[in-house]
Amino acid sequence: MTADLRTLVVDDEQPVLDELVFLLGRDNRIASVKTARSGTEALRLIEADDIELVFLDVAMPGLSGLEIARLLGRFRHPPHIVFVTAHDTHAVEAFELNAVDYLLKPIREDRLRESVRRACADVESGPTSPDESIAVELGGVTRWVSRASVTYAEAQGDYVRLHTVDGTSHLIRLPLSTLADDWADTGFVRIHRSLAVNLAHVREIRMQSGRCSVLVPVGDDQVELQVARRHTRDLKDLVHERAR
């Protein structure tokens, strides 16, 4: 598998940068390796160059790796991300940000090669659909929101409000019925006349007194969404099917 990935390594510790540059230089799937010692420097390099893969330290002064990943998620074509850290406490959050992999320090070369393999597979498979990122406008500025980061969509008149894992929300002019139909193949399911939820982010399904609800993450909290009775059976069937 040869992807020739243009790569950026971001870490505030020079020895870690040196080690990753050396190890990645031994992998023929890596076309080039640049380095950055801060989040601001990393963002500048990514905006200036066509970076495809970023090895990103989670804990850094200033912008953390998770904060950088959230910013990159708004890019029209964000690079693939592998988090690198000495701790595994942020693993769940990392994968909610669509990370390719999560590497623990000290880095083992065989494990690093597996991360590169996963990134190559993602690059060669291409985007899952042409509208994987959604254009949203605010104050005359257009940004792109990753559909995978949307936990649920809420109808608001002629608009839909998209709620994301990082706690932000965005209005788009589109009926919820159209959005639910268009996104059905990507894991979104209607649970109420005014709500559609991303099954990938459902943390719990609760049944109390015959009423059903789901828990999804939004920012640092979890939101409980009520499921209409007529959607309860379909929701449970879909969750069980995806769990097989």
C-alpha positions as CSV (number, residue, x, y, z in Angstrom):
1,M,0.0,0.0,0.0
2,T,1.7,3.2,-1.1
3,A,0.0,6.5,-0.4
4,D,3.0,8.9,-0.4
5,L,1.6,11.0,2.5
6,R,2.7,14.5,3.1
7,T,3.0,14.5,6.8
8,L,3.3,17.0,9.7
9,V,4.5,16.1,13.2
10,V,3.3,18.4,16.0
11,D,4.9,18.2,19.5
12,D,6.4,20.7,21.9
13,E,9.2,18.3,22.9
14,Q,12.1,18.2,20.4
15,P,13.2,14.6,21.3
16,V,9.8,13.3,20.4
17,L,9.8,15.3,17.1
18,D,13.3,13.9,16.2
19,E,12.2,10.3,17.0
20,L,9.0,10.5,14.9
21,V,10.8,12.2,12.0
22,F,13.4,9.4,12.0
23,L,10.9,6.6,12.2
24,L,8.6,8.1,9.6
25,G,11.6,8.6,7.3
26,R,12.0,4.8,7.3
27,D,8.5,4.3,6.0
28,N,8.2,4.4,2.2
29,R,4.5,5.4,2.4
30,I,5.6,8.8,3.8
31,A,6.5,11.3,1.1
32,S,7.7,14.1,3.3
33,V,7.8,15.1,7.0
34,K,7.5,18.6,8.4
35,T,7.5,19.6,12.1
36,A,5.9,22.1,14.4
37,R,6.3,22.8,18.1
38,S,3.1,24.6,18.7
39,G,-0.5,24.6,17.6
40,T,-0.3,28.0,15.9
41,E,2.7,26.9,13.9
42,A,1.0,23.7,12.9
43,L,-2.1,25.5,11.7
44,R,0.0,27.9,9.6
45,L,1.8,25.0,7.9
46,I,-1.4,23.1,7.2
47,E,-3.0,26.2,5.7
48,A,0.1,26.9,3.6
49,D,0.8,23.3,2.4
50,D,-1.2,20.3,1.3
51,I,-0.7,18.2,4.5
52,E,-2.5,14.9,4.4
53,L,-1.5,13.3,7.7
54,V,-0.8,15.0,11.1
55,F,0.7,13.3,14.1
56,L,-0.6,15.5,16.9
57,D,0.5,15.6,20.6
58,V,-2.5,15.9,22.8
59,A,-1.0,18.0,25.7
60,M,0.8,21.1,24.5
61,P,1.1,24.7,25.8
62,G,-1.3,27.0,24.2
63,L,-3.6,25.2,21.8
64,S,-3.9,21.5,22.8
65,G,-4.0,18.7,20.3
66,L,-7.7,18.2,20.8
67,E,-8.4,22.0,20.2
68,I,-6.3,21.9,17.0
69,A,-8.2,18.8,15.8
70,R,-11.5,20.6,16.3
71,L,-10.3,23.5,14.3
72,L,-9.0,21.2,11.5
73,G,-12.5,19.5,11.5
74,R,-13.9,22.8,10.0
75,F,-11.5,22.7,7.1
76,R,-13.1,21.8,3.7
77,H,-10.6,18.9,3.3
78,P,-9.1,18.3,6.8
79,P,-5.9,16.2,7.1
80,H,-6.0,12.7,8.7
81,I,-5.0,12.9,12.4
82,V,-3.1,10.5,14.6
83,F,-3.0,11.6,18.3
84,V,0.3,11.0,20.1
85,T,0.3,11.1,24.0
86,A,1.7,9.6,27.1
87,H,-1.7,9.0,28.5
88,D,-4.9,7.2,27.2
89,T,-7.4,9.4,29.1
90,H,-8.5,11.3,26.0
91,A,-8.9,8.2,23.7
92,V,-12.7,8.4,23.5
93,E,-12.7,12.1,22.8
94,A,-10.0,11.6,20.1
95,F,-12.0,9.1,18.2
96,E,-15.1,11.3,18.5
97,L,-13.0,13.8,16.5
98,N,-12.5,11.1,13.9
99,A,-8.9,10.4,14.6
100,V,-7.3,7.7,12.5
101,D,-5.4,6.3,15.5
102,Y,-4.2,7.0,19.0
103,L,-0.5,6.3,19.8
104,L,0.9,6.1,23.3
105,K,4.4,7.2,24.1
106,P,7.1,5.8,24.0
107,I,6.5,5.2,20.3
108,R,7.1,1.7,19.0
109,E,8.0,1.5,15.3
110,D,5.6,-1.4,14.6
111,R,2.7,0.5,16.2
112,L,3.6,3.7,14.2
113,R,3.6,1.7,11.0
114,E,0.1,0.5,11.8
115,S,-1.0,4.1,12.2
116,V,0.4,4.9,8.8
117,R,-1.4,1.9,7.3
118,R,-4.7,3.1,8.7
119,A,-4.1,6.6,7.3
120,C,-3.3,5.1,3.9
121,A,-6.4,3.1,4.0
122,D,-8.5,6.2,4.8
123,V,-6.8,8.2,2.0
124,E,-7.3,5.5,-0.6
125,S,-10.9,4.8,0.3
126,G,-11.7,8.5,-0.3
127,P,-14.6,10.4,1.3
128,T,-17.7,8.5,2.2
129,S,-19.9,10.8,0.2
130,P,-19.5,14.2,-1.6
131,D,-21.3,16.1,1.2
132,E,-19.2,14.7,4.1
133,S,-18.6,18.3,5.2
134,I,-21.5,20.8,5.4
135,A,-21.1,24.4,4.6
136,V,-22.5,26.7,7.3
137,E,-22.6,30.5,7.2
138,L,-22.4,33.0,10.1
139,G,-21.8,36.7,9.8
140,G,-20.9,36.4,6.1
141,V,-18.2,33.7,6.9
142,T,-18.6,30.3,5.4
143,R,-17.2,27.3,7.3
144,W,-17.4,23.6,6.9
145,V,-18.6,21.2,9.6
146,S,-17.8,17.5,9.5
147,R,-21.0,15.5,9.3
148,A,-19.4,12.8,11.4
149,S,-19.1,15.4,14.3
150,V,-22.8,16.1,14.3
151,T,-24.5,14.3,17.3
152,Y,-28.0,15.3,16.5
153,A,-30.1,17.6,14.3
154,E,-33.0,19.7,15.6
155,A,-35.8,21.2,13.5
156,Q,-36.3,24.9,14.0
157,G,-38.9,26.2,11.5
158,D,-37.5,26.2,8.0
159,Y,-34.0,25.5,9.4
160,V,-32.1,22.7,11.1
161,R,-29.8,23.3,14.0
162,L,-26.8,20.9,13.9
163,H,-25.3,20.1,17.4
164,T,-21.8,18.8,17.4
165,V,-19.5,16.9,19.8
166,D,-17.4,19.9,20.5
167,G,-20.5,21.8,21.9
168,T,-21.0,24.2,18.9
169,S,-24.2,24.4,16.9
170,H,-24.9,25.6,13.4
171,L,-28.1,26.6,11.5
172,I,-28.6,25.4,8.0
173,R,-31.6,26.2,5.8
174,L,-33.0,22.7,5.1
175,P,-36.1,20.8,6.3
176,L,-35.3,18.1,8.8
177,S,-37.2,15.6,6.7
178,T,-34.9,16.2,3.8
179,L,-31.8,16.0,6.0
180,A,-32.9,12.7,7.6
181,D,-33.6,11.2,4.2
182,D,-30.3,12.4,2.7
183,W,-28.2,11.3,5.7
184,A,-30.0,8.0,6.5
185,D,-27.2,5.9,4.9
186,T,-24.6,7.6,7.1
187,G,-26.2,6.5,10.4
188,F,-28.7,9.3,11.1
189,V,-32.1,8.2,12.2
190,R,-35.3,10.2,12.9
191,I,-36.3,9.8,16.6
192,H,-39.0,12.5,16.7
193,R,-40.7,14.8,14.3
194,S,-38.2,17.5,15.3
195,L,-35.1,15.4,16.0
196,A,-32.7,13.1,14.1
197,V,-29.7,11.5,15.9
198,N,-26.4,10.2,14.7
199,L,-26.3,6.5,15.9
200,A,-22.5,6.7,16.1
201,H,-22.8,9.1,19.0
202,V,-25.6,7.4,21.0
203,R,-24.1,6.6,24.4
204,E,-27.2,5.1,26.1
205,I,-30.8,4.2,25.3
206,R,-33.0,4.6,28.4
207,M,-36.4,3.1,28.9
208,Q,-38.5,4.5,31.8
209,S,-42.2,4.0,32.3
210,G,-42.6,3.0,28.7
211,R,-40.8,6.1,27.4
212,C,-37.6,5.9,25.4
213,S,-34.7,8.4,25.4
214,V,-31.1,8.5,24.1
215,L,-28.0,10.1,25.5
216,V,-25.6,11.9,23.2
217,P,-22.4,14.0,23.9
218,V,-22.4,17.7,23.3
219,G,-19.3,19.5,24.5
220,D,-18.5,18.5,28.1
221,D,-22.1,17.4,28.8
222,Q,-24.5,14.7,27.6
223,V,-27.9,15.6,26.3
224,E,-31.0,13.4,26.8
225,L,-33.3,13.3,23.8
226,Q,-36.8,11.9,23.9
227,V,-37.8,9.3,21.3
228,A,-41.3,9.4,20.0
229,R,-43.2,6.1,20.6
230,R,-43.6,5.4,16.9
231,H,-39.8,5.6,16.4
232,T,-38.8,3.6,19.4
233,R,-38.9,0.1,17.8
234,D,-37.1,1.2,14.7
235,L,-34.3,2.9,16.8
236,K,-33.7,-0.1,18.9
237,D,-33.6,-2.4,15.9
238,L,-31.1,-0.2,14.1
239,V,-28.8,0.0,17.2
240,H,-28.8,-3.7,17.6
241,E,-28.1,-4.2,13.9
242,R,-25.1,-1.9,14.0
243,A,-23.8,-3.6,17.2
244,R,-23.5,-7.0,15.4
